[in-house]
Amino acid sequence: MPFHPTLITLLTCAFLWALAFSVGRARHKFGVKPPETRGDPRFEAVFRTQQNTIESTVMFLPLLWILSGQGQGTAAAVLGWSWLLARVFYALGYTSSQPSRRLIPFVVSVLCIMISFLLGLWSLWQGNAA
């Protein structure tokens, strides 16, 4: 099993856990009781950061493993690290005083998903997919 996809997956899980913890902390700080998801705009930014990252993760991780399993380990590593770093910068930008800073990391993470998807299709078309 390739090292990079494993490490990227573990770090993604740790990142998701950190985002969940930050939502809990923001709930306490801004007085937003579960199951509410609306409240102080600063809470909403933390909550949406977590939700958007979960949505992106659900698309990206299977593609990462598809690439890795189809002998495209270098592409999986480059796209995986790029996606993960982009999501970290996305989270920092979204919850900052300048939420427009999230745009470039968002675009990078979407491009990583699109490229991974296209490479997966290419692998299938080439007859490499299991």
C-alpha positions as CSV (number, residue, x, y, z in Angstrom):
1,M,0.0,0.0,0.0
2,P,1.5,3.4,-1.0
3,F,2.7,5.5,1.9
4,H,1.5,8.9,0.7
5,P,-2.2,8.1,0.3
6,T,-2.2,6.4,3.7
7,L,-0.5,9.4,5.4
8,I,-2.7,11.9,3.5
9,T,-5.8,9.9,4.6
10,L,-4.7,9.9,8.2
11,L,-3.9,13.6,8.2
12,T,-7.2,14.3,6.6
13,C,-9.0,12.4,9.4
14,A,-7.0,14.4,11.9
15,F,-7.9,17.6,10.2
16,L,-11.6,16.7,10.2
17,W,-11.4,15.9,13.9
18,A,-9.7,19.3,14.5
19,L,-12.5,21.1,12.5
20,A,-15.2,19.2,14.6
21,F,-13.4,20.3,17.8
22,S,-13.3,23.9,16.5
23,V,-17.1,23.8,15.9
24,G,-17.6,22.6,19.4
25,R,-15.4,25.4,20.8
26,A,-17.2,28.0,18.6
27,R,-20.6,26.7,19.8
28,H,-19.5,27.3,23.4
29,K,-17.9,30.7,22.6
30,F,-20.8,32.1,20.7
31,G,-23.7,30.4,22.6
32,V,-25.0,28.3,19.8
33,K,-26.6,25.2,21.2
34,P,-26.9,21.9,19.2
35,P,-28.6,21.2,16.9
36,E,-28.7,24.8,15.9
37,T,-26.5,25.8,13.0
38,R,-27.3,29.5,12.8
39,G,-26.1,32.2,15.1
40,D,-23.2,34.5,15.3
41,P,-21.6,34.9,11.8
42,R,-18.2,33.9,13.3
43,F,-19.8,30.6,14.5
44,E,-21.4,30.1,11.1
45,A,-18.0,30.5,9.3
46,V,-16.5,27.8,11.5
47,F,-19.4,25.5,11.0
48,R,-19.5,26.0,7.2
49,T,-15.8,25.4,7.0
50,Q,-16.3,22.0,8.6
51,Q,-19.3,21.2,6.4
52,N,-17.6,22.3,3.2
53,T,-14.5,20.3,4.0
54,I,-16.5,17.2,4.8
55,E,-18.3,17.5,1.4
56,S,-15.0,17.9,-0.4
57,T,-13.4,15.0,1.5
58,V,-16.2,12.6,0.5
59,M,-15.4,13.3,-3.1
60,F,-11.6,13.4,-2.9
61,L,-10.5,10.4,-0.7
62,P,-12.1,7.8,-3.0
63,L,-10.4,9.4,-6.0
64,L,-7.1,9.5,-4.1
65,W,-7.3,5.7,-3.5
66,I,-8.5,5.0,-7.1
67,L,-5.4,6.8,-8.4
68,S,-3.1,5.0,-6.0
69,G,-4.6,1.6,-6.8
70,Q,-4.2,2.2,-10.5
71,G,-0.5,2.8,-10.5
72,Q,-0.7,6.5,-10.5
73,G,1.0,6.9,-7.1
74,T,2.9,10.1,-8.0
75,A,-0.2,11.8,-9.2
76,A,-2.1,10.6,-6.1
77,A,0.7,12.0,-3.9
78,V,0.9,15.4,-5.6
79,L,-2.9,15.8,-5.8
80,G,-3.4,14.5,-2.3
81,W,-0.9,16.9,-0.7
82,S,-2.1,19.8,-2.8
83,W,-5.8,19.1,-1.9
84,L,-5.0,18.7,1.9
85,L,-2.9,21.9,2.0
86,A,-5.5,23.8,0.0
87,R,-8.2,22.7,2.5
88,V,-6.1,23.9,5.4
89,F,-5.6,27.3,3.8
90,Y,-9.3,27.3,2.9
91,A,-10.2,26.8,6.5
92,L,-7.8,29.5,7.7
93,G,-9.2,31.9,5.1
94,Y,-12.8,31.2,5.7
95,T,-12.5,31.8,9.4
96,S,-10.3,34.8,9.1
97,S,-11.3,38.5,9.1
98,Q,-10.9,38.3,5.3
99,P,-13.0,35.4,4.1
100,S,-12.1,36.2,0.5
101,R,-8.8,34.5,1.3
102,R,-10.6,31.2,0.9
103,L,-11.2,31.6,-2.8
104,I,-7.8,30.5,-4.2
105,P,-7.5,27.5,-1.8
106,F,-11.1,26.5,-2.8
107,V,-10.2,26.6,-6.5
108,V,-7.1,24.6,-5.9
109,S,-9.0,21.9,-4.0
110,V,-11.7,21.7,-6.7
111,L,-9.0,21.4,-9.4
112,C,-7.4,18.6,-7.5
113,I,-10.7,16.8,-7.4
114,M,-11.4,17.4,-11.1
115,I,-7.9,16.3,-12.2
116,S,-8.2,13.2,-10.0
117,F,-11.5,12.3,-11.5
118,L,-10.2,12.8,-15.0
119,L,-7.2,10.7,-14.3
120,G,-9.4,8.0,-12.9
121,L,-11.5,8.0,-16.0
122,W,-8.4,7.9,-18.1
123,S,-7.2,4.9,-16.2
124,L,-10.6,3.2,-16.7
125,W,-10.6,4.0,-20.4
126,Q,-7.0,2.6,-20.8
127,G,-8.2,-0.6,-19.2
128,N,-6.1,-0.2,-16.1
129,A,-9.0,0.0,-13.7
130,A,-9.9,-3.1,-11.7
